């Protein structure tokens, strides 16, 4: 962090504290209340997050990713996507770290200027870890049923991947 950034952050914190004092509220009490609510949210999210991470570890350890990759290879060819992008396509909705590792593998095996690497880069930058995001945000909001959210999210991800294959 350079000098200007540190000064800007310190200035913002001082401004917030002074603003709180000038309006008659207790900034420290407000901070403690917010921190308490944040901790309660984190504790309530832990079971869902642990379950999702355990499921992901089981899928990777069982070899299911490779099996599904071979099963969807004909569809991937139909969408004009390189077969090297299949692991990334499967992992991106599940995990950011896993999809980053898949992206690195594509870079190493195909080169960074190749068509598979360009497509993988666009997919990585334009998509989201759907299941992780849903676990965090919908869990924090207390949503238990997911009638359309998952389907629409996955459909938009697949549409974006198909469009990427056809345009690049």
C-alpha positions as CSV (number, residue, x, y, z in Angstrom):
1,X,0.0,0.0,0.0
2,X,1.5,3.3,-1.0
3,X,1.4,6.6,1.0
4,X,-1.7,8.0,-0.7
5,X,-3.8,4.9,-0.2
6,X,-2.9,4.6,3.5
7,X,-3.7,8.3,3.9
8,X,-7.0,8.0,2.1
9,X,-8.1,5.0,4.3
10,X,-7.0,6.8,7.5
11,X,-8.8,9.9,6.4
12,X,-12.0,7.9,5.7
13,X,-11.9,6.3,9.1
14,X,-11.4,9.6,10.8
15,X,-14.2,11.1,8.8
16,X,-16.6,8.3,9.8
17,X,-15.7,8.6,13.5
18,X,-16.1,12.4,13.4
19,X,-19.4,12.1,11.6
20,X,-20.7,9.7,14.2
21,X,-19.6,11.9,17.1
22,X,-21.1,15.0,15.4
23,X,-24.5,13.3,14.9
24,X,-24.6,12.2,18.6
25,X,-24.1,8.5,18.0
26,X,-21.4,6.3,19.5
27,X,-19.2,5.1,16.6
28,X,-17.5,2.5,18.8
29,X,-20.8,1.0,19.9
30,X,-22.0,1.0,16.3
31,X,-18.8,-0.8,15.3
32,X,-19.3,-3.4,18.1
33,X,-22.9,-4.0,17.1
34,X,-21.9,-4.5,13.4
35,X,-19.1,-6.8,14.3
36,X,-21.4,-8.9,16.5
37,X,-24.0,-9.2,13.6
38,X,-21.1,-10.1,11.3
39,X,-19.9,-12.9,13.5
40,X,-23.4,-14.3,13.9
41,X,-23.8,-14.3,10.1
42,X,-20.5,-16.1,9.7
43,X,-21.4,-18.8,12.3
44,X,-24.7,-19.4,10.7
45,X,-23.1,-19.8,7.2
46,X,-20.4,-22.3,8.3
47,X,-22.5,-25.5,8.1
48,X,-23.6,-24.8,4.5
49,X,-20.1,-23.7,3.5
50,X,-18.5,-26.8,5.1
51,X,-21.1,-29.0,3.3
52,X,-20.3,-27.5,0.0
53,X,-16.6,-27.8,0.4
54,X,-16.9,-31.4,1.5
55,X,-19.0,-32.2,-1.5
56,X,-16.5,-30.6,-3.8
57,X,-13.6,-32.5,-2.2
58,X,-15.5,-35.8,-2.7
59,X,-16.3,-35.0,-6.3
60,X,-12.6,-34.3,-7.1
61,X,-11.3,-37.3,-5.1
62,X,-13.7,-39.7,-6.7
63,X,-12.7,-38.9,-10.2
64,X,-16.2,-37.8,-11.1
65,X,-14.9,-34.6,-12.7
66,X,-13.0,-36.6,-15.3
67,X,-15.9,-39.0,-15.9
68,X,-18.3,-36.1,-16.5
69,X,-15.8,-34.4,-18.6
70,X,-15.6,-37.4,-21.0
71,X,-19.4,-37.6,-21.0
72,X,-19.9,-33.9,-22.0
73,X,-17.1,-33.8,-24.6
74,X,-19.5,-34.2,-27.5
75,X,-21.6,-31.3,-26.4
76,X,-18.5,-29.2,-25.9
77,X,-17.4,-30.0,-29.5
78,X,-20.9,-29.0,-30.7
79,X,-20.6,-25.6,-28.9
80,X,-17.2,-25.1,-30.7
81,X,-15.3,-25.1,-27.4
82,X,-11.9,-26.7,-27.2
83,X,-11.8,-30.0,-25.2
84,X,-9.1,-28.5,-23.0
85,X,-11.6,-26.2,-21.5
86,X,-13.9,-29.0,-20.2
87,X,-12.3,-29.1,-16.7
88,X,-12.6,-25.3,-16.4
89,X,-16.3,-25.4,-17.6
90,X,-17.1,-28.0,-14.9
91,X,-15.2,-26.5,-12.0
92,X,-16.0,-22.8,-12.5
93,X,-19.5,-22.9,-11.0
94,X,-18.2,-24.9,-8.1
95,X,-14.9,-23.5,-7.0
96,X,-12.7,-20.5,-7.7
97,X,-9.4,-22.1,-6.7
98,X,-10.1,-25.3,-8.7
99,X,-11.1,-23.4,-11.8
100,X,-7.9,-21.2,-11.4
101,X,-5.9,-24.4,-11.3
102,X,-7.6,-25.6,-14.5
103,X,-6.9,-22.3,-16.2
104,X,-3.2,-22.6,-15.3
105,X,-3.1,-26.1,-16.7
106,X,-4.6,-24.8,-20.0
107,X,-2.0,-22.0,-20.1
108,X,0.8,-24.5,-19.5
109,X,-0.4,-27.1,-22.0
110,X,-1.7,-24.9,-24.8
111,X,0.2,-21.6,-24.4
112,X,-1.3,-18.3,-23.3
113,X,-2.0,-17.0,-26.8
114,X,-3.8,-20.1,-28.0
115,X,-7.6,-20.3,-28.7
116,X,-8.2,-22.6,-25.7
117,X,-6.4,-20.2,-23.4
118,X,-8.2,-17.1,-24.7
119,X,-11.6,-18.9,-24.3
120,X,-10.7,-20.1,-20.9
121,X,-9.6,-16.6,-19.9
122,X,-12.9,-15.1,-21.0
123,X,-14.9,-17.8,-19.2
124,X,-12.9,-17.3,-16.1
125,X,-13.3,-13.5,-16.1
126,X,-17.0,-13.4,-17.1
127,X,-18.4,-16.1,-14.9
128,X,-19.0,-16.7,-11.2
129,X,-18.6,-19.5,-8.7
130,X,-22.4,-20.0,-8.7
131,X,-22.7,-22.6,-5.9
132,X,-20.3,-20.7,-3.6
133,X,-22.1,-17.4,-4.2
134,X,-25.5,-19.0,-3.6
135,X,-24.3,-20.6,-0.4
136,X,-23.0,-17.4,1.0
137,X,-25.6,-14.8,-0.1
138,X,-28.7,-16.9,0.0
139,X,-27.6,-18.5,3.3
140,X,-27.0,-15.0,4.8
141,X,-30.5,-14.0,3.7
142,X,-32.0,-17.1,5.2
143,X,-33.4,-18.4,1.8
144,X,-34.0,-22.2,2.1
145,X,-35.7,-22.9,-1.2
146,X,-34.2,-22.2,-4.6
147,X,-37.0,-22.4,-7.1
148,X,-35.5,-20.6,-10.0
149,X,-32.2,-19.1,-8.9
150,X,-30.0,-22.2,-9.6
151,X,-31.6,-23.0,-12.9
152,X,-31.4,-19.5,-14.2
153,X,-27.8,-19.1,-13.0
154,X,-26.6,-22.3,-14.6
155,X,-28.5,-21.5,-17.9
156,X,-26.9,-18.1,-18.1
157,X,-23.5,-19.6,-17.5
158,X,-24.0,-22.2,-20.2
159,X,-25.3,-19.6,-22.6
160,X,-22.2,-17.4,-22.0
161,X,-19.9,-20.4,-22.5
162,X,-21.6,-21.3,-25.8
163,X,-21.5,-17.7,-27.0
164,X,-17.8,-17.6,-26.2
165,X,-17.2,-20.8,-28.2
166,X,-19.1,-19.4,-31.2
167,X,-17.6,-15.9,-31.1
168,X,-13.9,-16.7,-30.5
